[in-house]
Amino acid sequence: MKSAAETVTRGRPREFDPEEALSAALQVFWTRGYEGASLAELTEAMGITKPSLYACFGNKEALFHKALDLYERDKLCYMRSALDAPTARGVAERLLRGTLQIQTGGNACLGVISMVACTTQAESIKADVIARRASSDKALVERLERAKAEGDLPAGIEPAAMATYLIAVVQGMGVQASGGATIAQLEQLVETALAMWPST
């Protein structure tokens, strides 16, 4: 017969670090995409039960939004660093090399995977990813517009077009990495993109 103390102990919710659990969920989403990640996979990776997941993070959709917050905070800090570079080419180099560092860590871009993996059943996820991407895209365009105004880009170059080019390369690196591209191939892609950067 169990003692009262044992009963209370066994009945208590499992204690866990929400930050560590969220980081584990991010890795699952990163690998599987939103719809490819099952609740069973998520709870196993997070080391928690489904009731604990719902109590702490809400449903799977709410968990994904929180994972995106963590991704932007921890994984995309290089984007902020890139925008602080003194030259437009420096912006491009920091952005591409930061992306390379993420990709060579064995992970593709969470946003790219989510956009590819989501169906019409996850419109709010698509909307969130698109909105976040639009915000960072806008910041990049504004930085390159400033570069052009400072004479750091040739007169015939459109900042918005250069931003689109950089974003396409970044997204392409994510797709290439998830498709098995080697580190050397991704490094070559970065070097090629930088070699093609317009000079003033």
ZIPERA-V8230 format. One record per residue. N is the residue number from 1. PSI is psi in degrees with one decimal (* if undefined). OMEGA is omega in whole degrees, 0 to 359 (NA if undefined). D_FIRST is the distance of its C-alpha to the first C-alpha in Angstrom with 2 decimals. Layout:
# ZIPERA-V8230
<<N:PSI:OMEGA:D_FIRST> <N:PSI:OMEGA:D_FIRST>>
This chain:
# ZIPERA-V8230
<<1:132.4:182:0.00> <2:145.1:175:3.81> <3:164.6:178:6.53> <4:-37.2:181:9.52> <5:-41.1:180:11.62> <6:-37.6:180:9.86> <7:-43.7:180:10.02> <8:-43.9:182:13.60> <9:-45.6:182:14.54> <10:-24.4:183:13.63> <11:-10.6:181:15.40> <12:145.5:176:18.49> <13:147.4:180:21.56> <14:127.2:180:22.55> <15:140.0:179:25.18> <16:162.9:178:28.49> <17:111.9:182:32.16> <18:-35.2:180:34.07> <19:-43.3:179:37.25> <20:-38.7:179:35.83> <21:-41.2:180:34.23> <22:-38.6:178:37.57> <23:-39.2:178:39.43> <24:-39.7:178:37.30> <25:-38.8:178:38.02> <26:-42.0:180:41.69> <27:-37.9:179:41.76> <28:-46.7:178:40.39> <29:-39.3:181:42.95> <30:-39.6:182:45.60> <31:-40.7:189:45.00> <32:-14.7:188:44.31> <33:173.1:183:46.12> <34:-55.5:186:44.72> <35:-22.8:179:44.43> <36:-15.2:181:43.60> <37:115.1:179:40.42> <38:158.3:177:37.46> <39:-35.2:179:34.49> <40:-43.2:179:32.31> <41:-41.7:182:34.63> <42:-49.9:182:34.71> <43:-35.6:178:30.99> <44:-45.3:180:30.49> <45:-36.1:182:33.34> <46:-16.5:180:32.23> <47:31.7:181:28.66> <48:169.9:177:27.35> <49:164.4:177:26.03> <50:-44.1:178:28.47> <51:-38.2:179:27.19> <52:-38.8:178:27.73> <53:-49.1:181:31.16> <54:-39.5:182:32.18> <55:-37.4:185:30.98> <56:-39.0:188:32.81> <57:-10.8:186:35.81> <58:-153.6:180:36.30> <59:-175.5:183:37.07> <60:-40.0:180:38.48> <61:-44.8:179:42.00> <62:-37.2:178:41.18> <63:-41.2:180:39.44> <64:-42.0:178:42.64> <65:-40.7:178:44.83> <66:-35.3:178:42.77> <67:-37.4:176:43.07> <68:-39.8:177:46.83> <69:-45.6:180:46.88> <70:-40.7:179:45.22> <71:-47.7:181:47.62> <72:-37.2:182:50.62> <73:-45.7:188:49.48> <74:-37.1:187:48.58> <75:-24.6:185:50.46> <76:20.5:178:53.64> <77:-25.4:179:54.62> <78:-23.1:178:57.46> <79:-43.3:177:58.99> <80:-40.1:178:59.54> <81:-39.2:180:60.93> <82:-43.6:183:63.25> <83:-19.7:179:64.74> <84:-3.0:180:65.56> <85:144.9:184:67.68> <86:-20.2:180:71.32> <87:161.4:179:72.87> <88:-41.2:178:72.23> <89:-34.9:176:72.01> <90:-38.1:176:69.53> <91:-49.5:181:67.42> <92:-43.6:183:67.55> <93:-45.0:179:66.77> <94:-38.6:181:63.75> <95:-47.3:182:62.42> <96:-40.5:180:62.92> <97:-32.0:175:61.67> <98:-41.1:177:58.60> <99:-41.6:179:57.92> <100:-41.5:180:58.52> <101:-40.6:178:55.94> <102:-47.5:183:53.34> <103:-39.7:183:54.29> <104:-5.7:172:54.33> <105:1.6:177:50.78> <106:10.9:183:49.94> <107:140.2:173:49.61> <108:169.4:183:51.97> <109:128.1:181:52.57> <110:-42.0:181:49.73> <111:-40.2:179:52.31> <112:-48.5:180:54.28> <113:-42.8:183:51.28> <114:-41.5:180:50.17> <115:-36.8:180:53.66> <116:-39.3:188:53.95> <117:-24.2:185:50.49> <118:142.6:174:50.31> <119:-172.7:181:51.58> <120:-12.1:179:52.74> <121:-7.1:182:49.12> <122:47.3:183:48.67> <123:-35.3:181:51.80> <124:-31.9:176:50.19> <125:-46.9:178:49.17> <126:-45.6:183:52.75> <127:-40.3:180:54.11> <128:-45.8:180:52.04> <129:-44.4:181:53.05> <130:-42.9:181:56.68> <131:-42.9:179:56.75> <132:-40.5:180:55.38> <133:-39.2:180:57.82> <134:-36.6:180:60.68> <135:-45.6:180:60.01> <136:-35.4:178:60.16> <137:-42.3:181:63.13> <138:-42.2:179:64.98> <139:-37.8:180:64.44> <140:-43.3:179:65.82> <141:-45.4:181:68.87> <142:-38.8:179:69.61> <143:-40.5:180:69.45> <144:-29.7:174:71.87> <145:-40.1:177:74.14> <146:-39.5:179:74.39> <147:-41.4:179:75.20> <148:-41.0:179:78.02> <149:-29.2:179:79.37> <150:1.9:181:79.47> <151:16.9:183:81.39> <152:-5.3:174:78.49> <153:145.3:179:78.64> <154:151.5:184:81.85> <155:-33.5:183:83.55> <156:1.1:182:83.08> <157:129.8:177:79.31> <158:121.3:180:77.12> <159:-41.3:181:74.02> <160:-38.0:179:71.97> <161:-39.6:179:72.95> <162:-36.7:177:72.01> <163:-42.9:178:68.63> <164:-39.8:178:68.08> <165:-49.1:180:69.13> <166:-43.4:180:66.66> <167:-39.6:179:63.81> <168:-39.6:178:64.72> <169:-44.2:179:64.67> <170:-48.1:180:61.27> <171:-38.7:178:59.80> <172:-36.0:177:61.55> <173:-37.8:178:59.96> <174:-44.0:179:56.53> <175:-44.0:180:57.49> <176:-43.3:181:59.09> <177:-43.9:180:56.08> <178:-21.5:179:53.68> <179:3.3:174:56.19> <180:11.0:178:56.10> <181:143.7:180:59.02> <182:165.2:177:59.16> <183:-41.3:180:59.25> <184:-39.2:179:62.91> <185:-39.9:178:63.73> <186:-38.9:177:62.11> <187:-39.9:178:63.92> <188:-37.1:177:67.15> <189:-42.9:178:66.56> <190:-47.0:181:66.16> <191:-39.0:179:69.30> <192:-44.2:180:71.27> <193:-41.1:180:70.30> <194:-35.3:179:71.32> <195:-27.5:181:74.57> <196:-1.4:183:75.45> <197:132.3:183:74.91> <198:136.0:178:78.21> <199:151.2:181:80.20> <200:*:NA:82.42>>
